[in-house]
Amino acid sequence: MKRSIFSADHEEFRGTVKTFVQREIAPRQEECRSERRIPREVWLGAGEQGFLGLPVPARYGGGEADDYRFHVVLAEELAGAALAFASSVGIHTDVVAPYLIELTSEEQRERWLPRFCSGDTVTAIAMTEPGAGSDLAALRTRAVRDGSSGWRLTGSKIFVTNGYHADLVLVAARTGDGRRDISLFAVESGAEGFTRGRKLDKVGQPESDTAELFFEDVPLTDGNLVGPLHGGFRAMMDRLPQERLNSAVINVAHAAAALEATLAYAAGRTAFGAPIGSFQYNRFLLAELVTKVDVARAFVDRCVEAHLQGSLSGVDAAKAKWWSAQTQNEVIDACVQMHGGYGYMREYEVARAWLDARVTRIWAGSNEIMKEIIGRDLGFGAPAKHR
């Protein structure tokens, strides 16, 4: 289906991103997988192209592109190369950027944003804890006052994308006794008491480093506080729809890339003297897969339009997130099956895509949590406990 959300400017930008992917990412993919990281040279190259500072005001070195569709183009092209690149860059440009632009003081913006845009500072956000997954209000990491303008931060975080090499980490911490008395602190690499565990050994997406972070009485000042005191919970809730929309964009693009590779395989692979795509079952299956991707993309594109208009609801973002993740996993699993034994070999793109995709039903809020959000919006709250 022909898409209608992009202009000529967006397609020109897409060409620039494609060239960058082919020149800077494709030749390094094996290196990134084996070393389980994205080299700083790639980040610096992305910064030089202006990809990292898309939403950042020009006076801080950004592109001041007040058009989320440029983010969509970047995410789609990176996801087509490898899901890990899209997720790692997306954390930086789509998740962390709004906090640093919208909630910081002028002094903080001048301190952090220029290097954020150039790729000299890679960022991460640390919300999830070992004992508190999707329930942000249950986190235990705590920041306590130390003098009139100081803080001491103690706790740990897990599953932090970019966490092992991040130069600046946004950390959600409890700052009061209320369930939602949560604040955000920017912790810089090298801070006393800030340490990192090993790179976590994930099933897929080895290119992106994921880590557990530890904070042992880390000294901070009010200059590290991002946004108002106790305002972190609301800040995170307000920005989750964009994070989930970004996930949905990536999910669909990743599924489409795996399907494109499978269509080529079905045309070139023969059995019993004919291309395997010509057999009725496979022909029907490919028709189903193409339809699933088109339908999912149509809904996600509509969510992008709503986001541009400032009207994307948390509920619709939840729908886009869970549906796109489910569709992505169903499509790629079928692509693996069509490849036969070769689909189980890591040297094949479809096998790597299958491994990479599984986590999308978990991160950015599990699919079960997304359905809970949608169900409650329908008026069905949690049942009362039996007495």
MARKEZA-763704 format. One record per residue (C-alpha): residue number from 1; x, y, z. Coordinates in Angstrom, 1 decimal. Example, Ala and Ser with C-alpha at 12.3 -4.5 7.8 and 13.67 -1.06 7.14 Angstrom:
# MARKEZA-763704
<num:1, east:12.3, north:-4.5, up:7.8> $
<num:2, east:13.7, north:-1.1, up:7.1> $
//
This chain:
# MARKEZA-763704
<num:1, east:0.0, north:0.0, up:0.0> $
<num:2, east:1.3, north:3.4, up:-0.9> $
<num:3, east:2.0, north:5.5, up:2.1> $
<num:4, east:0.9, north:9.2, up:2.3> $
<num:5, east:2.5, north:10.6, up:5.4> $
<num:6, east:5.9, north:11.6, up:3.9> $
<num:7, east:6.8, north:14.5, up:1.8> $
<num:8, east:9.7, north:14.9, up:-0.7> $
<num:9, east:11.9, north:16.3, up:2.1> $
<num:10, east:11.3, north:13.1, up:4.2> $
<num:11, east:12.2, north:10.9, up:1.2> $
<num:12, east:15.4, north:12.9, up:0.6> $
<num:13, east:16.3, north:12.4, up:4.2> $
<num:14, east:15.6, north:8.7, up:3.8> $
<num:15, east:18.2, north:8.6, up:1.0> $
<num:16, east:20.7, north:10.2, up:3.3> $
<num:17, east:20.1, north:7.7, up:6.1> $
<num:18, east:20.3, north:4.8, up:3.6> $
<num:19, east:23.7, north:5.9, up:2.4> $
<num:20, east:24.9, north:6.2, up:6.0> $
<num:21, east:23.6, north:2.7, up:6.8> $
<num:22, east:25.4, north:1.2, up:3.8> $
<num:23, east:28.6, north:3.1, up:4.4> $
<num:24, east:28.9, north:3.2, up:8.2> $
<num:25, east:26.8, north:0.4, up:9.6> $
<num:26, east:26.7, north:-2.5, up:7.1> $
<num:27, east:30.5, north:-3.0, up:7.0> $
<num:28, east:30.7, north:-3.0, up:10.8> $
<num:29, east:27.8, north:-5.4, up:11.7> $
<num:30, east:29.9, north:-8.4, up:12.4> $
<num:31, east:32.3, north:-6.3, up:14.5> $
<num:32, east:29.3, north:-4.9, up:16.5> $
<num:33, east:27.9, north:-8.4, up:17.1> $
<num:34, east:31.1, north:-9.9, up:18.3> $
<num:35, east:32.0, north:-6.9, up:20.6> $
<num:36, east:28.4, north:-6.4, up:21.7> $
<num:37, east:28.5, north:-2.7, up:21.2> $
<num:38, east:28.0, north:0.1, up:18.6> $
<num:39, east:31.4, north:1.7, up:18.1> $
<num:40, east:31.7, north:5.3, up:19.1> $
<num:41, east:32.7, north:6.1, up:15.5> $
<num:42, east:29.2, north:5.2, up:14.4> $
<num:43, east:27.7, north:7.5, up:17.0> $
<num:44, east:30.0, north:10.3, up:15.9> $
<num:45, east:29.2, north:9.7, up:12.3> $
<num:46, east:25.5, north:9.8, up:13.1> $
<num:47, east:26.1, north:13.0, up:14.9> $
<num:48, east:28.0, north:14.5, up:12.0> $
<num:49, east:25.0, north:13.7, up:9.7> $
<num:50, east:22.7, north:15.5, up:12.2> $
<num:51, east:20.7, north:12.3, up:13.0> $
<num:52, east:21.2, north:12.5, up:16.8> $
<num:53, east:20.0, north:16.1, up:17.3> $
<num:54, east:16.9, north:16.1, up:15.1> $
<num:55, east:14.6, north:17.6, up:17.8> $
<num:56, east:17.3, north:19.7, up:19.5> $
<num:57, east:17.2, north:23.5, up:19.0> $
<num:58, east:19.8, north:24.8, up:16.6> $
<num:59, east:21.6, north:26.9, up:19.2> $
<num:60, east:22.7, north:23.7, up:20.9> $
<num:61, east:23.9, north:22.1, up:17.7> $
<num:62, east:20.6, north:20.3, up:16.8> $
<num:63, east:18.5, north:20.2, up:13.7> $
<num:64, east:15.4, north:21.8, up:15.3> $
<num:65, east:13.3, north:19.5, up:13.1> $
<num:66, east:9.8, north:19.9, up:14.7> $
<num:67, east:8.5, north:17.0, up:12.6> $
<num:68, east:8.4, north:13.6, up:14.1> $
<num:69, east:8.3, north:12.0, up:10.6> $
<num:70, east:12.1, north:12.5, up:10.3> $
<num:71, east:12.4, north:10.4, up:13.4> $
<num:72, east:10.2, north:7.8, up:11.7> $
<num:73, east:12.4, north:7.7, up:8.6> $
<num:74, east:15.6, north:7.3, up:10.7> $
<num:75, east:14.1, north:4.5, up:12.8> $
<num:76, east:12.8, north:2.6, up:9.8> $
<num:77, east:16.1, north:2.7, up:8.0> $
<num:78, east:18.1, north:1.7, up:11.1> $
<num:79, east:15.6, north:-1.1, up:11.8> $
<num:80, east:16.0, north:-2.4, up:8.3> $
<num:81, east:19.7, north:-2.8, up:8.9> $
<num:82, east:19.4, north:-4.3, up:12.4> $
<num:83, east:16.9, north:-3.9, up:15.2> $
<num:84, east:19.6, north:-3.1, up:17.7> $
<num:85, east:20.8, north:0.0, up:15.9> $
<num:86, east:17.2, north:1.4, up:15.8> $
<num:87, east:16.6, north:0.7, up:19.5> $
<num:88, east:19.9, north:2.1, up:20.7> $
<num:89, east:19.7, north:5.3, up:18.6> $
<num:90, east:16.0, north:5.5, up:19.4> $
<num:91, east:16.7, north:5.6, up:23.2> $
<num:92, east:19.0, north:8.5, up:22.6> $
<num:93, east:17.0, north:10.6, up:20.1> $
<num:94, east:13.4, north:9.7, up:20.9> $
<num:95, east:13.4, north:8.7, up:24.6> $
<num:96, east:16.1, north:10.8, up:26.3> $
<num:97, east:16.0, north:13.8, up:24.1> $
<num:98, east:12.6, north:15.1, up:25.1> $
<num:99, east:13.6, north:15.1, up:28.8> $
<num:100, east:16.8, north:17.0, up:28.1> $
<num:101, east:15.0, north:19.5, up:25.8> $
<num:102, east:11.8, north:20.1, up:27.7> $
<num:103, east:12.7, north:19.7, up:31.4> $
<num:104, east:16.1, north:21.1, up:31.8> $
<num:105, east:17.4, north:24.6, up:32.7> $
<num:106, east:19.4, north:26.7, up:30.3> $
<num:107, east:22.6, north:25.8, up:32.1> $
<num:108, east:21.9, north:22.1, up:31.8> $
<num:109, east:21.0, north:22.4, up:28.1> $
<num:110, east:24.2, north:24.2, up:27.3> $
<num:111, east:26.1, north:21.6, up:29.3> $
<num:112, east:24.7, north:18.5, up:27.8> $
<num:113, east:23.0, north:19.1, up:24.4> $
<num:114, east:25.9, north:20.0, up:22.1> $
<num:115, east:27.7, north:16.8, up:22.9> $
<num:116, east:24.4, north:14.9, up:22.8> $
<num:117, east:24.0, north:16.1, up:19.2> $
<num:118, east:27.5, north:15.3, up:18.1> $
<num:119, east:27.6, north:11.8, up:19.5> $
<num:120, east:30.4, north:12.6, up:22.0> $
<num:121, east:27.8, north:12.0, up:24.7> $
<num:122, east:25.7, north:8.8, up:24.4> $
<num:123, east:22.7, north:8.6, up:26.7> $
<num:124, east:20.5, north:6.0, up:28.4> $
<num:125, east:17.5, north:6.0, up:30.7> $
<num:126, east:17.4, north:3.9, up:33.8> $
<num:127, east:13.9, north:3.1, up:34.9> $
<num:128, east:13.6, north:-0.7, up:35.4> $
<num:129, east:14.8, north:-2.4, up:38.5> $
<num:130, east:15.4, north:-6.0, up:39.4> $
<num:131, east:12.3, north:-6.2, up:41.5> $
<num:132, east:10.1, north:-3.7, up:39.7> $
<num:133, east:9.6, north:-4.2, up:36.0> $
<num:134, east:6.6, north:-2.4, up:34.5> $
<num:135, east:5.5, north:-0.9, up:37.9> $
<num:136, east:7.5, north:2.3, up:37.9> $
<num:137, east:5.9, north:3.5, up:41.1> $
<num:138, east:7.4, north:0.6, up:42.9> $
<num:139, east:11.0, north:1.4, up:42.3> $
<num:140, east:13.4, north:1.4, up:45.3> $
<num:141, east:16.3, north:3.4, up:44.0> $
<num:142, east:16.4, north:6.5, up:46.3> $
<num:143, east:17.9, north:9.9, up:46.4> $
<num:144, east:18.1, north:11.6, up:49.8> $
<num:145, east:19.0, north:15.2, up:50.6> $
<num:146, east:22.6, north:15.9, up:51.5> $
<num:147, east:22.8, north:19.5, up:52.6> $
<num:148, east:20.8, north:22.4, up:51.1> $
<num:149, east:21.6, north:21.6, up:47.4> $
<num:150, east:23.0, north:18.1, up:47.4> $
<num:151, east:21.8, north:14.6, up:47.0> $
<num:152, east:23.0, north:11.0, up:47.6> $
<num:153, east:21.7, north:8.4, up:45.1> $
<num:154, east:21.6, north:4.7, up:46.1> $
<num:155, east:20.1, north:1.8, up:44.2> $
<num:156, east:20.4, north:-0.4, up:41.1> $
<num:157, east:18.8, north:-0.6, up:37.6> $
<num:158, east:18.7, north:-3.4, up:35.1> $
<num:159, east:18.1, north:-3.9, up:31.3> $
<num:160, east:19.5, north:-0.4, up:30.5> $
<num:161, east:20.0, north:-0.1, up:26.8> $
<num:162, east:23.2, north:1.8, up:26.0> $
<num:163, east:24.0, north:1.4, up:29.7> $
<num:164, east:27.5, north:-0.1, up:29.5> $
<num:165, east:28.9, north:2.8, up:27.4> $
<num:166, east:26.5, north:5.7, up:28.2> $
<num:167, east:28.2, north:8.9, up:29.2> $
<num:168, east:25.0, north:10.4, up:30.7> $
<num:169, east:22.2, north:8.3, up:32.3> $
<num:170, east:18.8, north:9.6, up:33.3> $
<num:171, east:17.9, north:7.8, up:36.5> $
<num:172, east:14.5, north:7.6, up:38.1> $
<num:173, east:14.7, north:7.7, up:41.9> $
<num:174, east:12.4, north:7.9, up:44.8> $
<num:175, east:12.7, north:11.3, up:46.6> $
<num:176, east:9.8, north:11.1, up:49.0> $
<num:177, east:7.5, north:8.8, up:50.9> $
<num:178, east:4.6, north:9.0, up:48.5> $
<num:179, east:4.1, north:6.2, up:45.9> $
<num:180, east:4.7, north:8.7, up:43.1> $
<num:181, east:7.3, north:10.9, up:44.7> $
<num:182, east:9.9, north:10.1, up:42.0> $
<num:183, east:12.4, north:12.5, up:40.5> $
<num:184, east:14.8, north:12.2, up:37.6> $
<num:185, east:18.6, north:12.7, up:37.9> $
<num:186, east:21.2, north:13.0, up:35.2> $
<num:187, east:24.3, north:10.9, up:36.3> $
<num:188, east:27.5, north:11.4, up:34.3> $
<num:189, east:30.0, north:8.7, up:33.6> $
<num:190, east:32.8, north:8.7, up:36.2> $
<num:191, east:30.6, north:9.9, up:39.1> $
<num:192, east:31.8, north:8.6, up:42.4> $
<num:193, east:29.9, north:5.5, up:43.4> $
<num:194, east:28.5, north:4.9, up:39.9> $
<num:195, east:29.5, north:1.5, up:38.6> $
<num:196, east:28.3, north:-0.9, up:35.9> $
<num:197, east:27.9, north:-4.6, up:35.9> $
<num:198, east:28.8, north:-6.8, up:33.0> $
<num:199, east:27.2, north:-6.5, up:29.6> $
<num:200, east:24.1, north:-8.6, up:29.9> $
<num:201, east:24.0, north:-11.7, up:27.6> $
<num:202, east:20.9, north:-11.2, up:25.6> $
<num:203, east:19.2, north:-13.8, up:23.3> $
<num:204, east:19.2, north:-11.3, up:20.5> $
<num:205, east:20.4, north:-7.8, up:19.5> $
<num:206, east:24.0, north:-8.3, up:20.5> $
<num:207, east:25.0, north:-5.1, up:18.8> $
<num:208, east:23.4, north:-3.0, up:21.5> $
<num:209, east:25.0, north:-3.0, up:24.9> $
<num:210, east:22.6, north:-3.6, up:27.8> $
<num:211, east:23.8, north:-3.4, up:31.4> $
<num:212, east:22.9, north:-3.4, up:35.1> $
<num:213, east:23.9, north:-0.2, up:36.8> $
<num:214, east:24.7, north:0.4, up:40.4> $
<num:215, east:24.6, north:3.6, up:42.5> $
<num:216, east:26.3, north:3.5, up:45.9> $
<num:217, east:25.8, north:6.8, up:47.7> $
<num:218, east:26.5, north:8.8, up:44.5> $
<num:219, east:26.9, north:12.5, up:45.3> $
<num:220, east:24.8, north:14.8, up:43.1> $
<num:221, east:23.7, north:18.4, up:43.2> $
<num:222, east:20.5, north:20.2, up:42.2> $
<num:223, east:22.3, north:20.7, up:38.9> $
<num:224, east:21.7, north:17.0, up:38.2> $
<num:225, east:18.0, north:17.1, up:38.9> $
<num:226, east:16.0, north:17.0, up:35.6> $
<num:227, east:12.6, north:18.6, up:35.9> $
<num:228, east:10.8, north:19.4, up:39.1> $
<num:229, east:11.3, north:17.6, up:42.3> $
<num:230, east:8.8, north:14.7, up:42.6> $
<num:231, east:7.9, north:15.3, up:39.0> $
<num:232, east:9.6, north:12.3, up:37.5> $
<num:233, east:6.6, north:9.9, up:37.5> $
<num:234, east:4.4, north:12.4, up:35.6> $
<num:235, east:7.3, north:13.2, up:33.2> $
<num:236, east:7.8, north:9.6, up:32.4> $
<num:237, east:4.0, north:8.9, up:31.9> $
<num:238, east:3.7, north:11.9, up:29.6> $
<num:239, east:6.5, north:10.7, up:27.4> $
<num:240, east:5.8, north:7.0, up:27.2> $
<num:241, east:3.4, north:7.4, up:24.2> $
<num:242, east:6.2, north:8.6, up:22.0> $
<num:243, east:8.5, north:5.8, up:23.3> $
<num:244, east:5.8, north:3.2, up:22.5> $
<num:245, east:5.1, north:4.8, up:19.1> $
<num:246, east:8.8, north:4.7, up:18.3> $
<num:247, east:8.8, north:1.0, up:19.2> $
<num:248, east:5.8, north:0.4, up:16.9> $
<num:249, east:7.6, north:2.1, up:14.0> $
<num:250, east:10.7, north:0.0, up:14.5> $
<num:251, east:8.7, north:-3.2, up:14.9> $
<num:252, east:6.9, north:-2.8, up:11.6> $
<num:253, east:10.0, north:-1.7, up:9.7> $
<num:254, east:11.9, north:-4.7, up:11.1> $
<num:255, east:9.2, north:-7.1, up:10.1> $
<num:256, east:9.0, north:-5.6, up:6.6> $
<num:257, east:12.7, north:-6.0, up:6.1> $
<num:258, east:12.6, north:-9.7, up:7.1> $
<num:259, east:9.6, north:-10.2, up:4.8> $
<num:260, east:11.4, north:-8.6, up:1.9> $
<num:261, east:14.3, north:-10.9, up:2.3> $
<num:262, east:11.9, north:-13.9, up:2.5> $
<num:263, east:10.2, north:-12.8, up:-0.7> $
<num:264, east:13.5, north:-12.8, up:-2.5> $
<num:265, east:14.4, north:-16.2, up:-1.0> $
<num:266, east:11.0, north:-17.7, up:-2.1> $
<num:267, east:11.6, north:-16.4, up:-5.6> $
<num:268, east:15.1, north:-17.8, up:-5.8> $
<num:269, east:14.9, north:-21.1, up:-3.9> $
<num:270, east:13.5, north:-24.0, up:-5.9> $
<num:271, east:12.1, north:-27.3, up:-5.0> $
<num:272, east:10.6, north:-29.9, up:-7.3> $
<num:273, east:11.7, north:-27.7, up:-10.2> $
<num:274, east:9.8, north:-24.6, up:-9.2> $
<num:275, east:10.3, north:-21.5, up:-6.9> $
<num:276, east:9.0, north:-22.4, up:-3.5> $
<num:277, east:7.0, north:-19.2, up:-3.5> $
<num:278, east:4.9, north:-20.6, up:-6.4> $
<num:279, east:3.4, north:-23.4, up:-4.2> $
<num:280, east:-0.1, north:-22.6, up:-3.2> $
<num:281, east:0.5, north:-22.8, up:0.6> $
<num:282, east:3.5, north:-20.6, up:0.4> $
<num:283, east:1.8, north:-18.2, up:-2.0> $
<num:284, east:-1.1, north:-17.9, up:0.4> $
<num:285, east:1.1, north:-17.5, up:3.4> $
<num:286, east:3.1, north:-14.7, up:1.7> $
<num:287, east:-0.1, north:-13.0, up:0.9> $
<num:288, east:-1.1, north:-13.1, up:4.6> $
<num:289, east:2.2, north:-11.8, up:5.7> $
<num:290, east:2.3, north:-8.9, up:3.3> $
<num:291, east:-1.3, north:-8.0, up:4.4> $
<num:292, east:-0.4, north:-8.2, up:8.1> $
<num:293, east:2.5, north:-5.8, up:7.6> $
<num:294, east:0.5, north:-3.4, up:5.5> $
<num:295, east:-2.4, north:-3.3, up:8.0> $
<num:296, east:-0.1, north:-2.8, up:11.0> $
<num:297, east:1.8, north:-0.1, up:9.1> $
<num:298, east:-1.4, north:1.7, up:8.2> $
<num:299, east:-2.4, north:2.0, up:11.9> $
<num:300, east:1.1, north:3.0, up:13.0> $
<num:301, east:1.1, north:5.7, up:10.3> $
<num:302, east:-2.2, north:7.0, up:11.6> $
<num:303, east:-0.7, north:7.1, up:15.1> $
<num:304, east:2.2, north:9.1, up:13.7> $
<num:305, east:-0.2, north:11.6, up:12.2> $
<num:306, east:-2.0, north:11.9, up:15.6> $
<num:307, east:1.3, north:12.4, up:17.3> $
<num:308, east:2.1, north:15.2, up:14.9> $
<num:309, east:-1.2, north:16.8, up:15.8> $
<num:310, east:-0.5, north:16.4, up:19.5> $
<num:311, east:-3.5, north:14.1, up:19.9> $
<num:312, east:-1.9, north:10.6, up:20.3> $
<num:313, east:-3.4, north:9.0, up:23.4> $
<num:314, east:-1.6, north:6.6, up:25.7> $
<num:315, east:-4.2, north:4.0, up:24.8> $
<num:316, east:-3.7, north:4.3, up:21.1> $
<num:317, east:0.1, north:4.2, up:21.6> $
<num:318, east:-0.4, north:1.0, up:23.7> $
<num:319, east:-2.4, north:-0.5, up:20.8> $
<num:320, east:0.3, north:0.3, up:18.3> $
<num:321, east:3.0, north:-1.1, up:20.5> $
<num:322, east:1.5, north:-4.5, up:21.3> $
<num:323, east:-0.1, north:-5.1, up:17.9> $
<num:324, east:3.0, north:-4.2, up:16.0> $
<num:325, east:5.2, north:-6.4, up:18.3> $
<num:326, east:2.8, north:-9.3, up:17.9> $
<num:327, east:2.6, north:-8.9, up:14.1> $
<num:328, east:6.4, north:-8.6, up:13.9> $
<num:329, east:7.0, north:-11.8, up:15.8> $
<num:330, east:4.3, north:-13.7, up:13.8> $
<num:331, east:5.6, north:-12.5, up:10.5> $
<num:332, east:9.3, north:-13.2, up:11.2> $
<num:333, east:8.5, north:-16.7, up:12.7> $
<num:334, east:6.7, north:-17.6, up:9.4> $
<num:335, east:9.7, north:-16.2, up:7.5> $
<num:336, east:12.0, north:-18.5, up:9.4> $
<num:337, east:9.7, north:-21.5, up:8.6> $
<num:338, east:9.8, north:-20.7, up:4.9> $
<num:339, east:13.5, north:-20.6, up:4.9> $
<num:340, east:13.5, north:-24.2, up:6.2> $
<num:341, east:16.8, north:-25.3, up:7.9> $
<num:342, east:18.6, north:-22.2, up:6.6> $
<num:343, east:16.2, north:-20.1, up:8.6> $
<num:344, east:17.8, north:-21.5, up:11.8> $
<num:345, east:21.3, north:-20.5, up:10.8> $
<num:346, east:22.6, north:-17.2, up:12.3> $
<num:347, east:24.4, north:-16.4, up:9.1> $
<num:348, east:20.9, north:-15.7, up:7.5> $
<num:349, east:19.3, north:-12.4, up:8.1> $
<num:350, east:16.0, north:-13.9, up:9.0> $
<num:351, east:17.5, north:-16.0, up:11.8> $
<num:352, east:19.0, north:-12.9, up:13.4> $
<num:353, east:15.8, north:-11.0, up:12.9> $
<num:354, east:13.9, north:-13.8, up:14.7> $
<num:355, east:16.2, north:-13.6, up:17.7> $
<num:356, east:16.2, north:-9.9, up:17.8> $
<num:357, east:12.4, north:-9.5, up:17.6> $
<num:358, east:11.4, north:-11.6, up:20.6> $
<num:359, east:12.0, north:-8.9, up:23.1> $
<num:360, east:9.7, north:-6.4, up:21.5> $
<num:361, east:6.7, north:-8.1, up:23.2> $
<num:362, east:8.4, north:-7.3, up:26.5> $
<num:363, east:10.1, north:-4.0, up:26.4> $
<num:364, east:8.6, north:-0.5, up:26.4> $
<num:365, east:5.9, north:-2.1, up:28.6> $
<num:366, east:5.0, north:-5.7, up:28.0> $
<num:367, east:2.2, north:-6.6, up:25.7> $
<num:368, east:0.2, north:-7.7, up:28.7> $
<num:369, east:0.6, north:-4.3, up:30.3> $
<num:370, east:-0.5, north:-2.7, up:27.0> $
<num:371, east:-3.7, north:-4.8, up:27.0> $
<num:372, east:-4.3, north:-3.8, up:30.7> $
<num:373, east:-4.1, north:-0.1, up:29.7> $
<num:374, east:-6.5, north:-0.7, up:26.8> $
<num:375, east:-8.9, north:-2.8, up:28.9> $
<num:376, east:-9.1, north:-0.2, up:31.7> $
<num:377, east:-9.9, north:2.5, up:29.1> $
<num:378, east:-12.9, north:0.3, up:28.2> $
<num:379, east:-14.1, north:0.7, up:31.7> $
<num:380, east:-13.0, north:-2.7, up:33.0> $
<num:381, east:-10.8, north:-2.1, up:36.1> $
<num:382, east:-9.1, north:-4.8, up:38.0> $
<num:383, east:-11.5, north:-7.1, up:39.9> $
<num:384, east:-11.9, north:-6.6, up:43.6> $
<num:385, east:-9.9, north:-9.0, up:45.8> $
<num:386, east:-11.9, north:-11.8, up:47.4> $
<num:387, east:-12.4, north:-11.2, up:51.1> $
//
